[in-house]
Amino acid sequence: MDTMRDRFISTASQLLDEEPRLAVVLADISADGFAPARRTHPDRVINVGIREQLLVGAGAGMALTGMRPIVHTFASFLVERPFEQVKLDFGHQDVGGILVSAAGSYDWPAGGFTHMAPGDVALLDTLDGWTVHVPGHPDEAEALLREAVGGDDRVYVRLSLQENREARPVSGGPGFSVVREGRRGTVIAVGPMLDNVLAATDGLDVTVLYATTVRPFDAAGVRRAAGAAATADVVVVEPYLAGTSSAAAGEALMDLPHRVLGLGVGRAELRRYGQMEEHLTAHGLDPQGLRGRITGFLRP
């Protein structure tokens, strides 16, 4: 099966044939994959080289002319390094575009911490007006990208090598889907964390919600799920910085007695390369680690 990044390249290349105002801006990453599309659309597939600030600025400049830019590179080079350009060139100028990242929290450990961005969603959370998609399967990534191309807003699509075994129906709007119902608490699995969450909660009397669009946050859906349980205990399992959505979950439940546990990537840097699966285990995001932390949090 192709990866989310593979699917992004093939889908975006096809969309360039279908959408005359669409453009793709690259900073060397994935340039080989877009080579055929660049030959067909040399004026709409632009590689600026390893110049991430220019990458974002060029995309925003295209948006000012009425184009719909897709801006793509690794998450650390798309959100963290050119954050000022993301804030000003897109946000301050109030133009839309689609940022598509790859190699998020621990996808490529051999690249070291320079190629990891567990804080990307939390950083974007400081800005207004961004929709954030975290697909858990290549089919979901394709569906969310196609929907984003048709709009004019600011969208971040976070791709990962970690993925769930099966795709689930998605839409670009806020709305967490109910995967399993229970009474002891609610566990929100974000994107590629779903399979591990389902394995971790097997046999537990909890509701499992699946989230591929985390901003806007589905406050109403969380209230419905938590309000139906015996206690308003909510666990948010995210593939990026732990606690990124804890405040949003707390605000959703502010009129109910509640507790929120945010699980995700810890702040401590893991300085050995290892493999993606080893990073998951080290951060307690494997099924065994999740089960221990979830059962320890839920009330008897």
N, C-alpha and C positions, 0 to 999 in steps of 0.2 A: 504494500500500500504506500502511496506517496505521503510525504510529510505535509504539514500545514504550509511550510514555506514553498515546497514544490507546487502545491495546489494554488497558492497565492500567485506564483509566477505564471502558471498556465492560465488561470482565470483572468488576471490583469492583462495578459497579452491578448486574450480573446476580447476583453472589454475595450481595448484600444481600437479594435476593428469596428466595434459597434457604437462607441460613444465618441463623437468627434471633439468634444471639449475635454476629454480625459487626457491627462499627462502623467508620466511616471518619472520621478526624479530619484536618482541613485547616487551613492557615494562609494562606488566600487563594489560593495557587497551585493551579490546576486546579479552582477553585470553580465556574467556569462549566460545566465538563464534568460536574460532579457535581450540577448544579442539578436535573435531572429526578429523580435518585435522592433528593435532599434533600426534594423535595416529597412523594415516596412514603414516605420513612422519615425524617421530621424529627427523630426522637429518636435516630437512629443515623448520621446524616451531620452532623457538627458542624464549623463553621468558626469557629475562635477568633480569626481575624484575624492580623495580622502580630505574633504573640506566640509565638515558636518554643519558648521554655522551657515556656510553658503548653501548647503543642501536645503536647510529649512527656509532660508531667506528666498532662494529661487522658487521654491514651492509656493510660498506666500505671494511672491510677485506674480506668478502665474494666476493665482486665485484672484488677485486684483484686476486682472484682465478678463475675468469671467470664466477661466478654465477651472477644471476640477482636478487638483493635483493629488497624486498618491506619492507620498514621501517615504522612502524605505531605507533602513539599514538596521544594524543590531540595536537593541534597546538602549544600551549604555551610550551609544553614539547618536541616538535619535531623540532621546528625552533628556538625559543628564548633561552631556557635553554642550549641546546648543540650547539649553533651557531658556536663556534670555531671548533667543530668537523665537522659540515657541511662544513665549509669553508676549512678546511685543509684535512680531511680524504677523502672527495669526490672531492672537487674542486682542492686543491693543488696536490693531487695524480692523478687527472684527470681520475677518474673512474666514471662509471654510476650507477644509482640506482633510485628507485622510493620512494619518501617520500609521504605517504598518511596520512593526518591529519583529525581529527574530532574536533567538539566543537571549532569553530573558534572565531568569534568576540563576540558573545553574545548568543550562542546556549544553554548554561547552566548557567544562571545568578546566580543560587543558589551556584555554585562553587566559586563565587567571582572572583576578578580580577586575581588571580593566574591561573584561568582556562580560561582566555580570551586572545586572541592574535590578536587584530586588526592590529598590525604592521607586521604580518608575511610576507606578500607579499612584502611590502616595504623593509623589512630586506633582503629577498632573492634577491631583486633588486640590492643590493650592490655587488652581486657575478656574475661572468660570466658563461654563458652556461647553465642556468636553463630554462627549459620549465615549464610554470605554467598553470595548468588547474583549472578552477573554474566552475564545472558543476552546472546546475540548476535543475537537476532531476535525480533520481536513474538510469534511462535508459542511460542518458548521462554519468554518472559516470562510469557505466559498460563499455560503448563503449570506453571511454578515457583510462580506466585502461587496457583493452585488447590491445589497440594499443600501450600503453607505455611498456607493458611486452615484446613485440617483438623487442624493440630497445635496444640500449646500452648507451643512453644518460642520463642526469640528469633531472628528472621530479618531479615536486611537484603537487600533486592532493589534492585540498582543498575541503573537504566534509562539508556539513552543514545540520542541521535539517530544515532550511528554504528551500523551494523548489517551483518551478513553477508547475502549475496544469498539464501542458502537456510537454512532452519531444519534443525536436527538433533535427533534424539531426546535428551531430557534426563530426568533424575530429580533429586529433591531431595537425594539422598545423595551422599557423596563417591565419585567415580569419574570419572576423565578418560577420554574415549573416544579410541581410536586412529584417526586419520584417514589416516595414511600411515606406512609402516614403512621404516626405514633403519638403517645401521650406524655412521655417523660421529658421531652425537650425537642428542640429544632436544631438541625445541623445544616448549614448552608455550604454546599460544595461548589467552588468556583472553577469553571472550565475543566482543565485536565486533572483536577483533584477528585472528580466524581468517582471513578472506579475504586480508588483507595478508600474514599469515605464509605462507599457501599460495603466494601469488604470489612472495614473497621467497625461498622454499625450493624453487621449481620447478627440477627437475633435480639437486637436492642429495640426497645419500644420507643422509637424516636421518629419524628418527621424529618425527611431529607428533602431539601430544596436544591434545585440545580440552577446555577446562575452563569449565563454566558455574557450578559450585559450587566455590569456592576455599577455603572454610572450612566443614567440616573439609577439610584438604588431603589429597589422595589420595597418601599416601606410598607405599603398596604399589604403585600403578600406576606411579609414577615409578621406583621401584626395578626393577620388571619391565622397563620400557622402557630404562632406562639400563644395566641389567645385561646386556641382550641386545645392546647396541652394543659396538663394539670399544673405545671409551673412554667413561667415565662423564662426558661433558660435557653439561650441561643449560643451556638458555636459556629463561628465563621472560619472555614478552612480555605485559605487562599494560597496560590502558588508564588506569591511575592511577599513583601514585608509583612510579618505578623502584626495584626492589629490595624491594618490599613482601613478596613471597613467597620471597625468596632464602634467608632463614633456614629456612623450612619445607622448601624443597628440599634445603638442606644437611643438615638433620636426617634427612630421608628417606634420604639417601645416606651417612650417617655411617660405615657399615661398609664402604664402598667408596672407593677412590681416586677423587676427583671434582673437577670445577670447575663453578661455577655463575655464569652471567651474567644479571643482572636488567635487563631493558629496560622502559622505560615513560616516564612524564612526568618530566622533570627538575625539580630543585628551583628553578632560576633562573626568576624570573617573567618572562614575555613581556609586555611593556608596551604592545604595539600590538594593537589589536582583531583585525584580520584575519578569516579564516574558519576553520571547524573543520579543513578540509583543510590549511590553512597551518600550523596548530598541530601537526597530525600530522607534517608534513614537518619543522618546526622541532625537534621532539622526536625525529626519526629513526624515526618509527613508520610511515612510508609504505613501500611495498614496496622501493624502492631503498635507503632508509636502513637498513631492517632487513637486507637482503641483505648490505650491506657490513659491518655489525656482526656478523652471525652468521658469515659466512665468515671474517672476521678473527679470530674467537674459536675456531672449530673447528680442531683439529689436522689437518695434511695427511694 
